């Protein structure tokens, strides 16, 4: 995995987090004005799920990267 792939995953988490925040504010605004929030809340749940998936993917990528770094260090230590 390249550093750019990890950065892209981080950017996706940031974008998903921003989308959740925007949608949450929209739901709050609709509620404040006495409007129906059913569809907005459905979309908010979908965005929140996408955020959770993006975060899980990023954590997995970071764990893989950390494992690769550790494996590299073990290889170097074993060759001494």
Phi, psi and omega in degrees: 000139181265163178297327180292327177294320178294318179296321178297319178297320177296319179296322179294321177295316179299315180294318180295320178297318178296320179296319178297316179298317179297315181293323179297318178295322178297315178301314180299319180295316178300316179299317182299329181262012176071023181269159176292131182248008187305304183294320180297322179289324175299314180296322177299316178298320178296316178295320179296321177295318178297321177297314179300319179294319179295320178295318179296319179297317178298315179300319179295318179296319179295321178295319177298317180295318179295320178297321179294322179294314179298318180297322178295320178292320179295322178296317179294320180292323180291338182271003181279000000 
